[in-house]
């Protein structure tokens, strides 16, 4: 058996390689190294125990090396790991409800951000959440969470509640006044409208079997994939379409520019004209175009008269698929396209992501539970004319 010092050195090397893999986005290597780290940790503990026994039998024997003072502190690598703890410490979830889980963690919050006492969860009345202590973590690594939809492209921040800010008016392009020698230098008069951004809460939950409460891998997948994907889907819809004056007002309801397609123009033609309109209104060049996936499909599948695909360029814009860009009616839906500069709006987090495990409705007698995740956000749309929208695209 290897001695504890050698095993600890191997552990340090593996942890360093795992950190580098996570930083570079190499999740496959990071997961493989995670398994090796768990095995080395078990080997190290066994070596320490063997050396302690040897030391007790032979008082002159060297004491095992205790690496804790110099070993790097283990930190959660994902939301699920922050909620469930580390695999070697996981002992399952109590299905009786006597020891419920309710964890709160900041995702990408500033390291100096102090957590505020969270308000009561705005959830349906038939969900009961026993009062238990919360646990907090800062700067949680989210490299395993892929951006999804419109909201994933916006700048983000954290704040403690409603924000008062100033929104650029309809003709507030970023430009300077002309000047020539002998004249007093001119300053463009900028006009701003005071606004208040109020917070709102989004939530997503999934059912789990009681048999899964001791399955660490399955719970990791549910929290890191299903719950996060559901929250992002809800956040996309809210960031675009919400019209709650007491909560979040989405971009599409913030006074953006409505573009009308010119007769005979293709979608690619309209996209270029929308880019031009955004620049003329703000002085800032847009970098993204968000569209319903069916609109992107229509563009990508356009063919020439000989049947070959045109493979049309999107004028250098980053294309974002978002199923929430729809218009028309349920019986006769049409679809939208949005050209924009992400810097025109900011998506703020006001409360940490909360994960709760409990029962709702008849789940107690159905041997199932609910895993709930929710977040509170607000959004400031400081430059609405950066967003140019084309609606009514028929397929």
N, C-alpha and C positions, 0 to 999 in steps of 0.2 A: 504493500500500500504506500502511495506517495505521502510525504510529510505535509503538514498543514501549510508551511511557508511556500512550498512549491505550488501547491494547489491554489493558494491565495494569489500568487503571481499570475497563474493562468487565468484566474477569475478576473483580475484587473485587465488583462489583455483582452479577454472576451468582451467585457463590458465596454471597453474603449472601442473595439471594432463594431459592436452593436450600436453604440451611439453614433459613430460615423456613418453606418449604414442607414440609420433612421434619418440622419441629417441630409443624406444624398437621395432619400426617397426609395432606397432599395429594400422594400418591405420583405421580399422573399428571403434575402440574406439575414435581415434583422430577426425574422421569425425563427430561422434555422439556428442562429446564434443564441436566441432566447432559450431554446431547448438544451443547447450545450451548457449554457450558464446554469440552468436548473440542475443539470446532472453534476456539474462541478461543485455547486453549492452543497449538494447532498454528499458528495465525496469529501469535501472539506469538513463538514460536520462530523462525518464518520472518522476522519483522520484525527480531528481534535479530541473526540471521545476516546479513541484508542491511545492517544498520547497522554491523556489525563489518567487513564487506567494504568499505563506504564509508569507514570510519574508517582502514582500512589503506591505501586509495588516497589519501586526503586526511587527513594527520596532524592538521590543524586541525579536522576535523569532530567534532561532538559524539559522545561515546561512548554506546552504547545504555544505556538505563536497566535496571539489574539489580534486579528487584523482590524477590528471594529474602529479603533481611533483613526485609521488612515484609509479605510475602505470607503469608496464613494457612496453617498446616501442613495438608496433606491427611491426613485420617484415614479409615479404612474406614467405610462407611455400612451394611455388612451383613456377615454371616458369610462369604459367598462372596468379597466384596471383600477381607476380611482374609486369606483363604486364598490367593486367586489373585493378589492385588495389583491395581493399577489397570489399566484397560483399555489405556492407552497404554504401559504397561510390560510387559504380558503377552506372553510369547513361546512359549506352549504348554507342555504337560507332556511330559516325556521318556518315551516309551513303552517304552524299553529297560529301565527300572527302575534305571538308573545314578544318576539324580537324582530320587529319589522325593520326594513332598510329604508332610510331616507337620507340620501347623500346630496351635497351640493358642491359643485366645483366650477371655478372660473375657466372658461375656454379662452386662451390667448389674452388674458387680462394682464395689466401691468404689474410687475413684481411688487410695486409699492402700493398697490390698490388695497385698501382695507375693506373687508367685507362688511356690509351693513346687515342688520338683523332683517331677515326676509319677512315680507308681509304674508298673511294667510294665503294659501294656494287657492286661486280662483277656479276651482274644479267643480264638476257636477256634485250635487248634494248627496248622491248615493255612493260617493267614494269617501271612505273614512281613512284618514291618515293620522295614526297616533302620534302624539308629540314626543319626539325623540331627539337627541342631540344631532346637530349637523357636523359634517367634517368638510374642511375647505382645502383647496390646493390652488396654487398659482401657476400661470404659464404652462398649462397642460399641453403636451405635445399633440397636435392634431394632424400630423403628417399622413396618417392613415385615412383621413376623411377627405374624400375627393370633393372639390367644389361642384355644386349642383345648381344650375339655373341662374337667373338674373341676379339674385341677392348675393351669390358667391363672387360676383365681380366687383361689388361696391367696396369702397374703403370702410373700415370698421373702427369702432372706438368703444370705450366704456364710460358710463356716467352714473350718477346717483339718482336721477329722476328726470322730470320734465326739463327741457332745454329751451331757453329763449334765444333766438338767433335772427339774423337778417337775411331775407331772400332777395335776390336780384330781381328788379322789375323787368317788364317785357322787352325793354330796349336798352338793356344795361350791358352792352358788349364791352369786352375788355380791350379798350383802345385808348390812345393818347391823342390830345389835340395837336394840330400842326403849329409850328412856330418858326419864325425867321428872324434874323438879326435886326435889332432896333425895336422889336415888339416886346411887350410884357409876356412872359411865358404863360401859356394857358394851361389850365387844369380842367380836365373833363369833370363835369358834375355827375357824380354817380348817385343813382336813386335806389333806395333799398326799402323793403317792406318788412316791418317787424312780424315775426311768426313765433309760435310756441309749438314745440314737438312734444306730444304726450306719449306716455309709454303704453304698451299693450302686451298681452301674454299669448303665446302660442303653445300648444301642447299636442302630444302624440302618445298613444299607448298601444301595446300589443299584449295579447293573452299568452300565458305560458302554462305548461303542465306542471303539476307538483313534482312529477318525476324528473323535471329539468332543473329543479332547484339545487341539486347537488352536482349538476353538470356544468363545470366552469367554462368549458369551451363553448357550449351552446349559449350560455348566458352572455359571454363575451360577444358572440356574433349578434345576438339580439340587440344588445345595447349599442355596440359600435356601428352596426349596419342598419338594422330595421328602424330603431328609434331615431338615429341621427338623420337617416334619409327622410323619414317622415317629418321631422322638424324642419329640415331644409325645404322640403316641398311646401309645407305650410308657410314658411318664411318667404318663399318666392311669391306665393299668392298674395300675402299681406303687403309685401314691399311694392308690388305692382298695383293691386286692385283695391286695397282697403280704403274706405271712405269714412272713417270714424273720427269725427272732430274731437271727441273726447279721448281718442287713442291714437292709433297710427293712421296717417294719411299717406296712401301709396303714391308712387311717382305718377301714375296715370291720372290721378286726381289732383295734381299739384300745379296745374296751369301750364302743362307742356305744350309744344307745338303740334297741332294736328295737320298732317300733310295729306293733300288730295292728289292722287295720281293723275298725271296728264294723259290725255287720249293718245293711244298708240304706244305708250311706254311699257316696257317689260318691268318685271320686279327689279332687275339689275339696274335699269334706268332710274327707277324711283329711288333706289338705294343711294345712288350717286347724288341725286337732287336733294335728298334728305341730309346727306353729309354737308352739302353746300349750305343748306338752310341753317343747320346747327352752327356752322362756322360764322355765318353772317350775323346770327343773333347773339353770339357769345364771344366770338374771337378765339374759341377753343376748338381744336379739331377733334371730332369723335374718333374713338378707337374700337368700339364694339357695335355689333348689331345682334339684337336678341329677336328670335322669331319662334313661332310655333313649329314643332318638328315637321308637320305636314307642309309648311311653307318651305322649309329648307329642302325637304324631299322634292318638292315641285321644281325648285331651282336646280338642284343637283341632277335631276333626271331630264332636264331640257336637252333636246336633240336637234341636230341640224337636219336639213332636208334629206340627207343621205342616210339618216338613222344613227349617226355616231353621236356620242355624248359631247356636249359643248364644254363641260368642265369649267364653268364660268367662275372667274375670280370675283371675290366679294369686296373689291377695291381696298384690299389690305386690312379689312376689319376682322377682328376676332369674332367668330360666330358663336352665339350662345343659344342652345335649345331651351325653351321654356314652355311647358304645356299650358301655362296660365295666360298666354297671350292669345285670347279669343275674343270675338265680338259676335254680333248677331244674336240669334235666339237658339234655344235648345233644339227646336225642330229644324232650324235652318242656320247652322253655325257658319260663321266666317272667321278668318284668322288674321293676326296682326304681325307687324314687323316694327321694331323699335331701334333706331340708330341713336347712339348716345356716347358721351364721355363720362365714365364712372365717377370722376371727381365732382360731378354736379350734385351728388347726394352722398350721405354718409349713414351707415347702418350702425346704431349704437346698441350695446348690451347694457341693461340696467340692473339685472339680477343674474346670478350664476345659473347654469343649467342644473335643474333639480331632477333627480331620479328617485322614484318612490316605488316600492313593491307592496301590494296589498290586494284585497279582494273587493269586488263590486258585484252587485246584483246577486245572482244565484251561484256564484263561483265557489262559495264555501262547500256546497254539496255536489259540485261538479269536479272537484279536485283540480281546479285551475286557479291561477292568480293573474293579476295585471301588473305589468311593468310600465310605469308612466314616466315620460320625460317632458319637461316644459322649461321655457325660457321667457324672459321679459325683455322687450326691445323698444326702441323708438327710432325715428328716421328724420333727418333734416334734409330737405331738398333745397339747397341754397341757390342752385342755378337751373331752374326748371326748363329753360329754353335750350339747354344742352340736349334735351330728350325730344326727338322728333318721331312721331308715330304715324304709321299707315295702317288703317283699319279696313275691314270689309274685303279681305283677300279671299276670293272664292276659289275652290279647287275643282 
